């Protein structure tokens, strides 16, 4: 027995939780600042917390009345009828409900690239296919109806995320109306406003009375601070709102979530405080971080830092968890959620140091690559080019990443081993380096390109570490360095910088 073919489906990979990271680092979870999942740093409303406690004793009954009451309250908030609110377990549930209602096998969904990974997942679950339109960094992540319509090809569903994740860019209400008027009658334009509360633009919900081809997604996960309860909804035109009764999962929105959301709606002062903090934090990031950033309408900011994975990993070691955006196709960027004022200021201090240190470490790795890869590879391989034919050179990005990893490992080992042991390591690496060099020279005349690449990796790694050892045990042996106590990145960079070297170069500004 096997399930149907799921090879086209990709699993959703959420960000790691604070407790999970704390176990990895061996630290108290309360010492970490999590800015990776766009959560509300103020938590839920106290009124919602009370509602959760009050409801706990009644979870033995189904949430029929809670579901009805919350639906009616949301409808009243937006001036709609109750039938127009499709309550769901998070906005993800509303995405599935729309897929159930609109997608037939073989129908197509048009989504942004990059974008929320659950859009294509839902389409494929319902036997649909995917096409994408670009929200490109080269165009400053600009979203315009004309650009989307240029990629439009009569798709059944068209998703727009505004504010967009991970860039924070927005599509104005006038552009949304242009989009709704520019598609065919059978196309539903879905406006995902998961971060809508943080935007200064009015909600597209105001448009659904005029346009019956617009649906809007909202969630209680962000500004309302109820991410762990999974509660959201879609607002839809009245002309086809009755489809909900035929496609929704019975009691999918649980009783505790419904009661907490009811209480949260009434505590608008908590929502306003959360919004104000996020708007302050996103501007603080843009003003204080010396990297390129983009305007954001959400509770996060996208930053171009050079090597997103390295920066995110180094920041985690310092107690700040941010999102590496490689999964969005942006390996040179990180996404930083808005924290409290205190968290935001602390994060900026740590990230400023980490970004500068990783940049300098990358520069050191590039220098080692130019020395090691440039000389032996070209000088020896070129002598055998006729016999070997075209030879693939190792990717510089791969070599930089590997050498950076070697640097991090060496930095940790250096602090835990005595100097005598490290001198023995030096001798061993010298022997290993000479052996690898000899093997490279011996193999260039044979058809073992992958072995040559492997040996070049050994050469590069040993060169990087030997350079570190020379600095640690050479002229700087007696020099006292003043490091920030918790800054592993500062320890790392000192090994690859001679005393006369100037301060690490800054990343490009905004």
Buried (B, 14 or more C-beta within 10 A) or exposed (E): EEEEEEEEEEEEEEBBBBEEBBEEBEEEBEEBBBBBBBBBBBEBBEBBBBBBEEBEEEEEEEBEEBBEBBBBBBBEEBEBEBBBBBBBBBBBBBBBBBBBBBBEEEBBBBBBBBBBBBBBBBBBBBEBBBBBBBBBBEEEBBBBBEBBBEBBEEBBBBBBBBBBBBBBBBBBBEBBBBBBEBBEEEBBBBBBBBBBBBBEBEBBBBBBEEBBBBBBBBBBBBBBBBBEBBBBBBBBBEEBBEBBEEBBEEBBBBBBBBBBBBBBBEBEEBBEBBBEBBBBBBBBBBEBBBBBBBBBBBBBBBBBBBBBBBBBBBBBBBBBBBBBBBEBEBBBBBBBBBBBEEBBBBBBBBBBBBBBBBBBBBBBBBBBBEBBBEEBBEEBBEEBEEEBEEBEEBEEEEBBBBBBBBBBEBBBEBEEEEEEEBEEBBEEBEEBBEBBBEBBBBBBEEEBBEBBBBBBBBBBBBBBBBBBBBBBBEEBEEEEEEEEEEBBBBBBBBBBBEEEEEEBEEBEEE
